[in-house]
Amino acid sequence: MEKAKPVVEECIVVEGRDDTVAVQRAVHADTIETIGSSVPPHVIGKVKLASSRRGVIVFTDPDYPGERIRRIISEAVPACKHAFVSKKEAMAADGKSIGVEHAHPQTIRRALESVREPVLQRQKNSELITIEEVRAAGLLAGPDARARRSLVGEHLNIGYANGKQFLKRLHVFRIGRQEFHEAVAKVKQQNEESSQ
């Protein structure tokens, strides 16, 4: 007997029809399709309505257009939750395209179970992870900084981002120092084990 699909109460914002099909293969959920990376005003209106009534999870592709959509929606509707898949998990079988539509249903379920919620209240400056801490962890500059940042983002369920956006996500999702340093240590350990 096949296991029942989980139900997601929030509306899930995806980029297009293929993403909707992939999400609905994994879970029972309603989606809002952005229909391109410009995110028209009527789509923002739907996201605002859904956010006020049932909540919203933004689940876009791990690429530049997907990140642009995520940023536009987050600015318009700050209370949105966020789900992420890595580029590796969203890679098409032919290795030529990346998108939520290529992710395995189990990967989609895991991403939706690991959503990150922004913290809308102000943090004290003393509680924020600093750019110096991110730099000291080797995530901003030097060999393999981008790859390490991507892996740490996966461990923290905040996805890949450039250095500036990565720091912003650490703050928006209120990633604590201990959680951050544990993720950095795990990535370091995995890299050491794989190089042996």
Phi, psi and omega in degrees: 000133182285138179292139180292142178287142176293156177256131176252119183289321183289157170282142181253123178273121178234172184277325184199186185300318180297325177293318177302314180300315181296317179296317182287343172288330185267323185215165170271115182200157172262146180236158170238123181265132182281339179055060178107167186273359178276341179050086182297156182305324181293330177289318176301320177300316178297318181296318179298316179297312180299321180298320181286335185263320187218353182095159184222141172241123176272124185223081184253170182296149179277059179218180184302310180299322178296319178292325178296315178299314180303317181294315180299314182292319180298323178291322182281326184225081187298339184279002181297144171272167183225135174241145185227145165235152180281164177300320180299317181289339184254013182280134176292157181302328180280355179072011185256339181226156181236136176179156177305326183298341180266351183287145178292145180307322179295322177295318178296316178299315180299316180298318181287335175282340185252030183300150176251137181248130179291149176260117188273346177274156182289137172270153172290141180305328181291342181269346184280139172292136185265162176298327179296321178294320179294319178296315181298332178281358178077028184257358182249320184219163178099175182297134176066015180300318181298316180295317179296318179299320179297315180293319177296319176300321176296313180299325181272357183059041176240003175073178179278144173205157174293173186305313182295313180292326179299312179298319179298318179294323176302321180284313183299319182267010176049054175284121181282164181301315182298313179299317179298309183292329175295318179295318178299316180296319178298316180296317179299315179297315178298318179296319179295318180294322181285338180271357180273000000 
